[in-house]
Amino acid sequence: MTVGNMDSVELFDAGEKGRGLRAGRDLSTGEVVFAEASFAAVVFDSSFMQVCHSCFRQQAELHRCAQCQFAFYCNRTCQIACWDEHKEECAAIKKAGKAPAENVRLAARVLWRLHKDTGIVSDSQLISVEQLEDHVSDLPEKDLQQLQSDVESFLGYWSYGRKRHSVDFISHIFGIITCNGFTMRDQNGLQAVGVGLFPNLCLLNHDCSPNCYVALNHGKYVSHTTTEGKEFCGWFRLQRRRLRQGCSMRAHRNSFAAFFCSQTSLTKAKLEASSITALTRAGPPPSCVPLPCFSSQVVKLCGECLEKQENVLGDTHLYKLRALSVASEVLSRQRLFSEAAAYAKRMVDGYTKLYPHNNAQLGLAIMRAGAIHWQSGQTELGHSLICKAYGILMVTHGPNHAITKDLESMRMQTEKELKKRKTSP
């Protein structure tokens, strides 16, 4: 299916869920439903020097925009391709003296494009950007205060000749971004590097047992069917902010039923697991702390957390899975693959119980476990896991995604090693 083709999709009233998308014809498992480029997208503040502002690829050496000194690009080709989107932003950053926060930059890009192209930029776009829901009236007080602060920052940053917008309209745009913004990932699909607005994709509703999955591929979100179904629903977790409230999260409820404990014990276990997250998100350790020493501390903390969680949290609880994931990753970086494999196996067992069969998160977890087992010398088990992950990601990401291609290469390599062992005397 060509990019932007929406022949298989219909917009309909989904009742309490609002608008939704449903199949206009019978579709096979793994078939592409549609692909869509962003209406507007920006790189995260934390990644602006490491990621190309045009194609969102992470690169070792990027070229900086000579005018605003903020935007970075792979090369001249990417810079030229992005100029229509960047030129207004470039002048605004230069005038302001610095770039504002990512959500302010995204709101400005949305408005600049609305002025240039209106809210519908292709025949395949089902709804105008301005018609997307903002849910501003449903925002909690804290988020509402943040929105008002963003609007104030925006007014000091954005300009478009004599054209001005009301505070209510600007708040509407920020509300749309808050409710409908999707995470942009790097070329491997693993690292979150930015946020974008995809008008058609915004119409997909969430379901804890989804029948389609969306994956970013070459700067465009592509939706693949995982099973045939009338309405297309995806697993968006916290990717879209409005899903933080009101979701039944049936899969997670199953994990909560796996254990019973006092509130005090549960809180302690959560605090222990949260400390791992804080430690790993803090970035590299200070230069005075040797990396192996820092990594050992993380592994030790993971072990202590898992020990304390043993009779408190179920095997599918996300805090336990987080600890297992961090431990396996850090041990792999230390090249302690046998120990990493033990943690990775427990992680995969939990993910297998928690997620539906054709779920991308499950596929990625199995892929990691397969690579670790292969590196630990357990080639047969590693090959089995890699094949299983490949089967899932062929459905959720398709054959042309960078991750799927990497998996295919790993599958062929492990298969070759196993054949060589069988033929060796």
Secondary structure, DSSP 8 states (H G I E B T S, - for coil): --TT--TTEEEEE-GGG-EEEEESS---TT-EEEEEE-SEEEE-GGGTTTB-TTT--B-SS-EE-TTTS--EESSHHHHHHHHHHHHHHHHHHHHHSS---HHHHHHHHHHHHHHHH-S--STT--S-GGGS---GGGS-HHHHHHHHHHHHHHHHH---TT----HHHHHHHHHHHHHH-EEEE-TTS-SEEEEEE-TTGGG-EE-SS-SEEEEEETTEEEEEESS--SB-EE--TTSSGGGGSS---HHHHHHHTT----HHHHHHHHHHHHHHHHHHHT-S--TTS-HHHHHHHHHHHHHHHHHHHTTTS-TT-HHHHHHHHHHHHHHHHTT-HHHHHHHHHHHHHHHHHHS-TT-HHHHHHHHHHHHHHHHTT-HHHHHHHHHHHHHHHHHHT-TTSHHHHHHHHHHHHHHHHHHHHHH--
